[in-house]
């Protein structure tokens, strides 16, 4: 088995640039969003005007006309004690310690648009547009009274500033980047590992070896079985059968790694879409199975 060094170097460069592009894209999107949330948690404004309630300084800001506000049902609430109005599911928004912004589903099933920093000082305002507002204006009681009376002249109420320091938003962004980017980096690293040069089978009892498996006279080793890294050895004494089968899109050609039915596990193979044969390994006294591919089926069989 041989592989061209130039092909290896080219593949490694492609993987490196792919990783760089992915990380850069996440950073370019995530950092501005977290900075914006940090700013909005202190600078969002609720403006009562003659014809509308305007929410400014937020990416979810909007103007809601008076005719769409159900002012007679507006109340002050404490979300810590009002179980029905507790946000339960974030559908399109952001929730970080000290600030919730965007669209949420409430415990009673309502859709709500939130701008909340202090959960014990929230103004609840239903609308006729299929959603309710939950907002945290400074002097909430005065805001509610002004809402009920109407605004002859514009009145501006700032949001109650979030207690979370701006740095918390950045730390959360970094944590999301690390936790979300970790699996991506792991996958790219494993893909690169599978493009490395592999020598001819060496070692006592080794019959066949490639980037995916090593077959000896005692069993099979799957080089990248566990996620994100880790080999698995299966002794032949535990194998009930190994059966080849045609590899199609229905039988797993695009299953790079993992399981689709919670019973059959596929070790990693980034070249699997280009292969035509796979093998199903059934172990004795074990419900789970292993489906795998090799680089040279003729030699393996």
Protein Blocks (a to p, Z undefined) as FASTA:
>chain_A
ZZdfklmmmmmmmmmmmmmmmmmmmmmmmmmmmmmmmmmmmmgccdddfkbccdehiakb
ccddfklpcfklgccddfklmmmlpcfbdfbdcddehiaedjdddfkopacddddfblkl
ccddddfeopacddddehkllmmmmmmnopfbacdddddddfbdfklmmmmmmmmmmmmm
mmmmmmmmmmmmmmpccdddedehiabdcfkbccdfkbccdfblbccbdcddddfklpfb
dcdddddfknopmmmgccfklmaccdddfklmmpcbdcddddehiabdcddddfblmlmZ
Z
